[in-house]
Amino acid sequence: MAEQVRSTPGTSTGSDYLAARQLKAGSASWVLLAGLGVAYVISGDYAGWHFGLAQGGWGGLAIAAVLMAVMYACMVLGLAEMSSALPAAGGGYTFARVAMGPWGGFATGAAILLEYAVAPAAIATFIGGYVESLGLFGITDGWWVYLACYVLFVGIHLLGVGEALKATFVIAAIALAGLVLFAIGAVGSFDAANLTDIPVTDAAGASPLLPLGLVGVWASFPFAIWFFLAVEGVPLAAEEARDPARAVPRGIIVAMAILAVSAAAVLVLGPGAQGALGLSTSENPLVSALEAGSGGSTWISTTVNYIGLLGLIASFFSIIYAYSRQTFALSRAGYLPRALSKTNGRKAPTLALIIPGAIGFVLAAFGNGDILINLAVFGATLSYVLMMVAHQVLRIRNPDMPRPYRTPGGRVTTGVALVLALAAVVATFLVDVVAALCALGAFAVLMAWFGFYSRHHLVAAAPDEEFAALAAAEEEVR
């Protein structure tokens, strides 16, 4: 039976407590949620994925991308079911909390928080690279860009969720248009021979298609994940959605379908236009591919360059939303300091936006893009493992829980995602063992905080805890 939770003695956790920690309900339709899901990820098409070419060659990255697309598709179907049954701002943390108790819930929330705190920092470094390559504002030192991004976009989020999601939707739509323009420009320069121009090594199973061997496929997982990373954040908007039981599943599934198409386009056309070897070290892969194919800068490459900057901003902007809602949910339930979940007059969680943003700025200022990707992917894949375990447990322990949407294939579907997620966790150590160990260390610190302090100060009245209490009661009745 799930562990029971008590509020801290002498602490007000009733209506006044929750009244100061309310989000703005009914602000997002399923269309806005689909746009949010695309916006979370769209920067991954513009930069980041191409580092995988150096790990596995085009063939290795392509196989990894197919496997990770399968993982995400299966996971999204599982998340759609759980979000329809448990619509709360905690997303994956809420699902795991109900299924596996406070320890499992916080472990999942901590992994997600690690992902969402680091991913914007990685994206900020790419934004800095784009700004410098375009010669905007005469900036040659990226930290000014990182600071401006965090200050500006955190500030917009403080204005309220409706305004933030509408802005995200518009930027994501423009970024998708940029990918269409890229495809038009690159298709004429495509040469299949360019896909296999990386020299073949003596690794086991090496060939022109897999120049770094079979292990290169596995090492490419973290960069293939960059095509889809953070789409699982759509359920974090559940408390702000209209009819969340329907809107969240529809939004996340539509977003995943769009992202699968865009990933396939850039993975084939980018290396096919420039060559996998040259693209693997590019600072600006889509623009680099267009310029290599046409012999220099064109109006298409320049336009894609500017739109690419918008694509990066779309993901940066939307993942700020994600980390704030995950921080808000964990804080409201007492897992993190409760001050982090207080909302302002526009129902935006002020400190949950500002404090993780400050941490992300420091990471961006002192880190670099590929290492930050590995840190974010470690947190992401660990959370995927735990969320898929949660789906399995909920199906077994709470078979009668109302589920407006049910995962096709049930536990088999999420079982496939679970196996692939476990492989992806290990892959982060293949790419950079030091970065993966740093991520593991940060996760351990968060778990120590929970073990020594916050598990004794949880808030039973929080929605996530009430979901868990109800599920435990239903299990006892059975």
C-alpha positions as CSV (number, residue, x, y, z in Angstrom):
1,M,0.0,0.0,0.0
2,A,1.2,3.5,-0.8
3,E,2.9,5.5,2.0
4,Q,0.5,7.9,3.7
5,V,1.4,11.6,3.9
6,R,0.7,14.0,6.7
7,S,1.0,17.7,6.7
8,T,3.6,19.3,8.9
9,P,2.1,19.9,12.4
10,G,1.3,23.5,13.0
11,T,1.6,24.5,9.4
12,S,-1.4,25.9,7.5
13,T,-2.1,23.7,4.5
14,G,-5.8,24.3,4.0
15,S,-7.7,26.7,1.7
16,D,-5.4,29.7,2.4
17,Y,-2.3,27.7,1.6
18,L,-3.7,26.4,-1.7
19,A,-5.3,29.8,-2.6
20,A,-1.9,31.3,-2.8
21,R,-0.8,28.5,-5.1
22,Q,-3.4,28.4,-7.9
23,L,-2.7,28.3,-11.6
24,K,-5.0,29.9,-14.2
25,A,-7.4,27.1,-15.2
26,G,-9.0,26.9,-18.7
27,S,-6.2,28.9,-20.5
28,A,-5.1,26.2,-23.0
29,S,-6.9,24.3,-25.7
30,W,-5.6,21.1,-27.2
31,V,-4.3,23.1,-30.2
32,L,-2.2,25.3,-27.8
33,L,-1.0,22.2,-26.0
34,A,0.1,20.6,-29.3
35,G,1.9,23.9,-30.1
36,L,3.5,23.8,-26.7
37,G,4.7,20.2,-27.3
38,V,6.3,21.2,-30.6
39,A,7.8,24.3,-29.2
40,Y,9.4,22.3,-26.4
41,V,11.4,20.3,-29.0
42,I,11.7,22.4,-32.2
43,S,15.1,23.7,-31.3
44,G,16.4,20.1,-31.5
45,D,15.8,20.2,-35.3
46,Y,17.9,23.3,-35.6
47,A,20.9,22.4,-33.5
48,G,22.1,19.6,-31.1
49,W,21.2,16.4,-33.0
50,H,24.1,16.8,-35.4
51,F,26.6,16.0,-32.6
52,G,25.4,12.4,-33.0
53,L,27.0,12.2,-36.4
54,A,30.4,12.2,-34.7
55,Q,29.3,9.4,-32.3
56,G,27.8,7.0,-34.8
57,G,28.0,8.4,-38.3
58,W,24.8,9.0,-40.3
59,G,23.7,5.4,-40.2
60,G,24.3,5.1,-36.5
61,L,22.4,8.3,-35.8
62,A,19.6,7.3,-38.1
63,I,19.1,3.9,-36.4
64,A,19.3,5.6,-33.0
65,A,16.7,8.2,-34.2
66,V,14.3,5.4,-35.3
67,L,14.7,3.6,-32.0
68,M,14.2,6.8,-29.9
69,A,11.2,7.8,-32.0
70,V,9.7,4.4,-31.1
71,M,10.5,5.0,-27.5
72,Y,8.9,8.4,-27.5
73,A,5.8,7.3,-29.4
74,C,5.2,4.4,-26.9
75,M,5.9,6.7,-24.0
76,V,3.6,9.4,-25.2
77,L,0.8,6.9,-25.5
78,G,1.4,5.9,-21.9
79,L,1.6,9.5,-20.7
80,A,-1.7,10.3,-22.6
81,E,-3.5,7.7,-20.6
82,M,-2.0,8.7,-17.2
83,S,-2.6,12.4,-17.9
84,S,-6.3,11.7,-18.7
85,A,-6.7,9.9,-15.4
86,L,-4.5,12.2,-13.3
87,P,-4.6,15.8,-14.7
88,A,-2.3,17.7,-12.4
89,A,0.5,20.2,-12.9
90,G,3.0,17.7,-11.7
91,G,2.8,15.6,-14.9
92,G,5.2,12.6,-14.6
93,Y,5.9,13.3,-10.9
94,T,2.1,13.0,-10.2
95,F,1.8,9.7,-12.1
96,A,4.8,8.2,-10.3
97,R,3.6,9.6,-6.9
98,V,0.3,7.8,-7.2
99,A,1.9,4.6,-8.5
100,M,5.0,4.4,-6.3
101,G,4.6,6.6,-3.3
102,P,6.5,9.7,-2.2
103,W,9.9,8.3,-2.9
104,G,9.1,7.2,-6.4
105,G,7.2,10.5,-7.0
106,F,10.0,12.7,-5.9
107,A,12.7,10.6,-7.8
108,T,10.7,11.2,-11.0
109,G,10.1,14.8,-10.3
110,A,13.8,15.4,-9.5
111,A,14.9,13.7,-12.7
112,I,12.4,15.8,-14.7
113,L,13.6,19.0,-12.9
114,L,17.2,18.1,-13.7
115,E,16.2,17.8,-17.4
116,Y,14.3,21.0,-17.5
117,A,16.8,23.1,-15.6
118,V,19.7,22.0,-17.9
119,A,18.0,21.9,-21.3
120,P,17.3,25.7,-21.5
121,A,21.0,26.3,-20.6
122,A,22.1,24.1,-23.5
123,I,19.6,25.9,-25.9
124,A,20.9,29.2,-24.6
125,T,24.4,28.3,-25.8
126,F,23.0,27.5,-29.3
127,I,21.1,30.9,-29.3
128,G,24.4,32.6,-28.5
129,G,26.0,30.8,-31.4
130,Y,23.3,31.9,-33.8
131,V,23.4,35.5,-32.5
132,E,27.2,35.6,-33.0
133,S,27.0,34.0,-36.5
134,L,24.5,36.6,-37.6
135,G,26.6,39.4,-36.1
136,L,23.6,40.8,-34.2
137,F,24.2,43.8,-31.9
138,G,28.0,43.3,-32.3
139,I,27.9,40.6,-29.6
140,T,30.9,38.3,-29.4
141,D,30.6,37.1,-25.9
142,G,27.7,34.7,-25.4
143,W,26.9,35.3,-21.7
144,W,25.2,38.6,-22.6
145,V,22.9,36.6,-24.8
146,Y,22.2,34.1,-22.1
147,L,21.4,36.8,-19.6
148,A,19.1,38.6,-22.0
149,C,17.2,35.4,-22.8
150,Y,16.6,34.5,-19.2
151,V,15.6,38.0,-18.1
152,L,13.3,38.6,-21.1
153,F,11.6,35.3,-21.3
154,V,11.2,34.7,-17.6
155,G,9.7,38.1,-17.5
156,I,7.1,37.3,-20.2
157,H,6.1,34.1,-18.3
158,L,5.5,36.2,-15.2
159,L,2.7,38.0,-17.1
160,G,0.6,34.8,-17.1
161,V,0.1,31.5,-18.9
162,G,-2.4,32.5,-21.5
163,E,-0.1,35.2,-22.9
164,A,2.9,32.8,-22.7
165,L,1.3,29.9,-24.5
166,K,-0.1,32.1,-27.3
167,A,3.4,33.6,-27.9
168,T,4.9,30.1,-27.8
169,F,2.4,28.8,-30.4
170,V,3.2,31.7,-32.8
171,I,6.9,31.2,-32.5
172,A,6.7,27.4,-32.9
173,A,4.6,27.9,-36.1
174,I,7.2,30.2,-37.6
175,A,9.9,27.7,-36.7
176,L,8.1,24.9,-38.5
177,A,7.8,27.2,-41.5
178,G,11.5,27.6,-41.4
179,L,12.0,23.8,-41.5
180,V,9.8,23.6,-44.6
181,L,11.9,26.4,-46.2
182,F,15.1,24.4,-45.3
183,A,13.7,21.3,-46.9
184,I,12.9,23.2,-50.1
185,G,16.4,24.6,-50.2
186,A,18.3,21.4,-49.3
187,V,16.4,18.9,-51.4
188,G,18.0,20.1,-54.6
189,S,21.5,19.6,-53.2
190,F,20.9,16.2,-51.8
191,D,23.5,13.5,-52.6
192,A,23.2,10.1,-51.0
193,A,27.0,9.7,-51.1
194,N,27.3,12.6,-48.6
195,L,25.5,10.5,-45.9
196,T,28.5,8.1,-45.7
197,D,31.5,10.3,-46.0
198,I,32.8,9.7,-42.5
199,P,35.9,7.5,-42.6
200,V,35.3,3.9,-41.5
201,T,37.1,3.0,-38.2
202,D,38.2,-0.4,-37.0
203,A,35.3,-0.6,-34.4
204,A,33.3,-3.8,-34.2
205,G,30.7,-3.9,-37.0
206,A,32.1,-0.8,-38.7
207,S,31.0,-0.1,-42.3
208,P,30.5,3.0,-44.5
209,L,26.9,3.2,-43.1
210,L,28.1,2.6,-39.5
211,P,31.7,4.1,-39.6
212,L,32.0,3.9,-35.8
213,G,30.6,0.4,-35.5
214,L,27.6,-0.9,-33.6
215,V,28.5,0.8,-30.4
216,G,28.2,4.1,-32.3
217,V,24.5,3.5,-32.6
218,W,24.2,3.3,-28.9
219,A,26.4,6.3,-28.3
220,S,24.1,8.3,-30.7
221,F,21.0,7.8,-28.5
222,P,21.4,11.1,-26.5
223,F,21.6,13.1,-29.6
224,A,18.8,11.3,-31.3
225,I,16.7,12.1,-28.2
226,W,17.3,15.8,-28.9
227,F,14.8,15.5,-31.7
228,F,12.1,14.8,-29.2
229,L,13.3,15.8,-25.7
230,A,10.7,17.6,-23.6
231,V,7.6,16.6,-25.5
232,E,6.7,14.7,-22.4
233,G,6.2,18.1,-20.7
234,V,2.7,18.7,-22.2
235,P,0.9,17.1,-19.2
236,L,2.5,19.8,-17.0
237,A,-0.2,22.1,-18.5
238,A,-3.1,19.9,-17.3
239,E,-4.3,22.3,-14.6
240,E,-4.4,25.1,-17.0
241,A,-6.0,23.2,-19.9
242,R,-9.6,23.2,-21.0
243,D,-11.1,19.7,-20.5
244,P,-7.6,18.3,-19.6
245,A,-8.8,14.7,-19.8
246,R,-9.2,15.2,-23.6
247,A,-7.0,18.1,-24.4
248,V,-3.7,16.8,-23.0
249,P,-3.8,13.3,-24.7
250,R,-4.8,14.9,-28.0
251,G,-2.2,17.7,-27.7
252,I,0.8,15.4,-26.9
253,I,0.0,12.9,-29.6
254,V,-0.4,15.5,-32.3
255,A,2.8,17.1,-31.2
256,M,4.7,13.8,-31.4
257,A,3.4,13.2,-34.9
258,I,4.6,16.6,-36.2
259,L,8.0,16.1,-34.5
260,A,8.6,12.7,-36.1
261,V,8.1,14.2,-39.6
262,S,10.4,17.2,-38.9
263,A,13.1,15.0,-37.4
264,A,13.2,12.7,-40.5
265,A,13.4,15.7,-42.8
266,V,16.4,17.3,-41.2
267,L,18.2,14.1,-40.5
268,V,18.1,13.1,-44.2
269,L,18.4,16.4,-45.9
270,G,21.0,18.1,-43.7
271,P,23.8,15.6,-44.0
272,G,22.7,14.8,-47.6
273,A,23.3,18.4,-48.6
274,Q,26.6,19.0,-46.9
275,G,28.0,15.7,-45.9
276,A,27.9,14.0,-42.5
277,L,31.6,14.7,-41.7
278,G,31.3,18.5,-42.2
279,L,28.0,18.8,-40.5
280,S,29.1,16.9,-37.4
281,T,31.2,19.9,-36.3
282,S,29.0,22.7,-37.5
283,E,27.9,25.5,-35.2
284,N,24.8,26.1,-37.2
285,P,23.9,22.8,-39.0
286,L,20.9,23.7,-41.2
287,V,22.4,26.9,-42.5
288,S,25.8,25.2,-43.0
289,A,24.1,22.5,-45.0
290,L,22.3,25.0,-47.2
291,E,25.4,27.1,-47.8
292,A,27.5,24.0,-48.6
293,G,24.9,22.8,-51.1
294,S,24.5,26.1,-52.9
295,G,28.2,27.2,-52.7
296,G,27.5,30.2,-50.4
297,S,25.0,32.3,-48.6
298,T,21.6,32.6,-50.3
299,W,18.3,34.3,-49.3
300,I,17.0,30.9,-48.2
301,S,20.0,30.2,-45.9
302,T,19.8,33.7,-44.4
303,T,16.1,33.4,-43.8
304,V,16.5,29.9,-42.2
305,N,19.3,31.4,-40.1
306,Y,17.0,34.0,-38.6
307,I,14.1,31.6,-38.3
308,G,16.5,29.1,-36.6
309,L,17.1,31.6,-34.0
310,L,13.3,31.8,-33.4
311,G,13.2,28.0,-33.2
312,L,15.8,28.0,-30.5
313,I,13.9,30.7,-28.7
314,A,10.6,28.7,-29.0
315,S,12.1,25.8,-27.1
316,F,13.9,28.0,-24.6
317,F,10.8,29.9,-23.9
318,S,8.5,26.8,-23.6
319,I,10.9,24.8,-21.4
320,I,11.0,27.7,-19.0
321,Y,7.2,27.1,-18.7
322,A,7.9,23.4,-18.0
323,Y,10.5,23.8,-15.3
324,S,8.4,26.4,-13.5
325,R,5.4,24.0,-13.4
326,Q,7.4,21.1,-12.3
327,T,9.0,23.2,-9.5
328,F,5.6,24.6,-8.6
329,A,4.0,21.2,-8.3
330,L,6.9,19.8,-6.2
331,S,6.9,22.9,-4.0
332,R,3.1,23.0,-3.5
333,A,3.2,19.4,-2.2
334,G,6.2,20.2,0.1
335,Y,8.9,18.3,-1.7
336,L,10.7,21.5,-2.4
337,P,10.6,24.7,-0.3
338,R,7.1,25.9,-0.2
339,A,7.9,29.5,-1.2
340,L,8.7,28.3,-4.7
341,S,5.0,27.6,-5.4
342,K,3.5,31.0,-4.5
343,T,1.9,32.6,-7.5
344,N,1.6,36.3,-8.4
345,G,-1.6,38.3,-9.3
346,R,-1.6,36.7,-12.7
347,K,-1.4,33.2,-11.3
348,A,2.2,32.7,-12.4
349,P,4.6,30.9,-10.0
350,T,7.2,33.7,-9.4
351,L,10.1,32.0,-7.7
352,A,9.6,28.8,-9.6
353,L,10.3,30.8,-12.7
354,I,13.2,32.9,-11.4
355,I,15.3,30.5,-9.3
356,P,15.7,27.6,-11.8
357,G,16.3,30.4,-14.4
358,A,19.2,31.7,-12.4
359,I,20.7,28.2,-12.1
360,G,20.3,27.7,-15.8
361,F,22.1,31.0,-16.6
362,V,25.1,29.9,-14.6
363,L,25.2,26.5,-16.4
364,A,25.0,28.3,-19.8
365,A,27.7,30.7,-18.9
366,F,30.2,28.0,-17.8
367,G,29.2,25.0,-19.8
368,N,29.1,24.0,-23.5
369,G,26.3,22.7,-25.6
370,D,27.1,19.0,-26.1
371,I,28.0,18.4,-22.4
372,L,24.8,20.2,-21.3
373,I,22.8,18.0,-23.7
374,N,24.2,14.9,-22.1
375,L,23.3,16.2,-18.6
376,A,19.7,17.0,-19.7
377,V,19.3,13.7,-21.4
378,F,20.4,11.8,-18.3
379,G,17.7,13.4,-16.3
380,A,15.1,12.9,-19.1
381,T,15.8,9.2,-19.7
382,L,15.9,8.5,-16.0
383,S,12.4,10.1,-15.7
384,Y,11.2,8.1,-18.6
385,V,12.2,4.8,-16.9
386,L,10.3,5.9,-13.8
387,M,7.2,7.1,-15.6
388,M,6.9,3.9,-17.7
389,V,7.2,1.9,-14.4
390,A,4.4,4.1,-13.1
391,H,2.2,3.1,-16.0
392,Q,2.9,-0.6,-15.4
393,V,2.1,-0.3,-11.7
394,L,-1.1,1.7,-12.2
395,R,-2.4,-0.8,-14.7
396,I,-1.7,-3.6,-12.2
397,R,-2.7,-2.0,-8.9
398,N,-5.5,0.3,-10.1
399,P,-7.1,-1.4,-13.1
400,D,-10.5,0.3,-12.4
401,M,-9.1,3.9,-12.3
402,P,-11.2,6.0,-14.7
403,R,-9.1,6.4,-17.8
404,P,-10.8,8.6,-20.5
405,Y,-7.9,7.6,-22.8
406,R,-6.3,4.2,-22.8
407,T,-2.9,3.4,-24.2
408,P,-3.2,1.1,-27.4
409,G,-1.3,-2.1,-26.5
410,G,-1.4,-1.3,-22.8
411,R,1.5,-2.5,-20.8
412,V,3.3,-3.9,-23.8
413,T,3.5,-0.5,-25.4
414,T,5.0,1.2,-22.3
415,G,7.2,-1.9,-21.7
416,V,8.9,-1.2,-25.1
417,A,9.5,2.4,-24.0
418,L,10.8,1.2,-20.7
419,V,13.5,-1.0,-22.2
420,L,14.6,1.6,-24.7
421,A,14.7,4.3,-21.9
422,L,17.0,2.0,-19.8
423,A,19.3,1.7,-22.8
424,A,19.3,5.5,-23.3
425,V,20.3,6.1,-19.6
426,V,23.4,3.9,-20.1
427,A,24.1,5.7,-23.4
428,T,24.8,8.9,-21.6
429,F,27.8,7.3,-19.9
430,L,29.1,6.1,-23.3
431,V,29.1,9.7,-24.6
432,D,30.6,11.5,-21.5
433,V,31.0,9.6,-18.3
434,V,32.0,12.7,-16.3
435,A,28.9,14.6,-17.4
436,A,26.7,11.7,-16.7
437,L,28.3,11.2,-13.2
438,C,27.8,14.9,-12.5
439,A,24.1,14.6,-13.4
440,L,23.9,11.5,-11.2
441,G,25.5,13.4,-8.4
442,A,23.0,16.3,-8.7
443,F,20.1,13.7,-8.6
444,A,21.6,12.2,-5.5
445,V,21.7,15.5,-3.8
446,L,18.0,16.1,-4.5
447,M,17.2,12.6,-3.2
448,A,19.2,13.3,0.0
449,W,17.2,16.5,0.5
450,F,14.0,14.5,0.3
451,G,15.2,11.7,2.5
452,F,16.5,13.9,5.3
453,Y,14.0,16.7,5.2
454,S,11.1,17.2,2.8
455,R,9.5,13.8,3.2
456,H,8.7,14.8,6.7
457,H,7.0,18.0,5.6
458,L,4.7,17.0,2.8
459,V,1.3,18.7,2.2
460,A,-1.6,16.2,2.3
461,A,-4.0,18.8,0.8
462,A,-2.0,19.2,-2.4
463,P,-3.7,17.8,-5.5
464,D,-1.0,15.3,-6.2
465,E,-1.2,13.9,-2.7
466,E,-5.0,13.8,-2.8
467,F,-4.8,11.8,-6.1
468,A,-2.4,9.4,-4.3
469,A,-4.7,9.1,-1.2
470,L,-7.7,8.4,-3.4
471,A,-5.9,5.7,-5.4
472,A,-4.7,4.1,-2.1
473,A,-8.2,4.1,-0.7
474,E,-9.6,2.5,-3.9
475,E,-6.9,-0.2,-3.7
476,E,-7.8,-1.0,-0.1
477,V,-11.5,-1.3,-1.1
478,R,-10.6,-3.9,-3.7
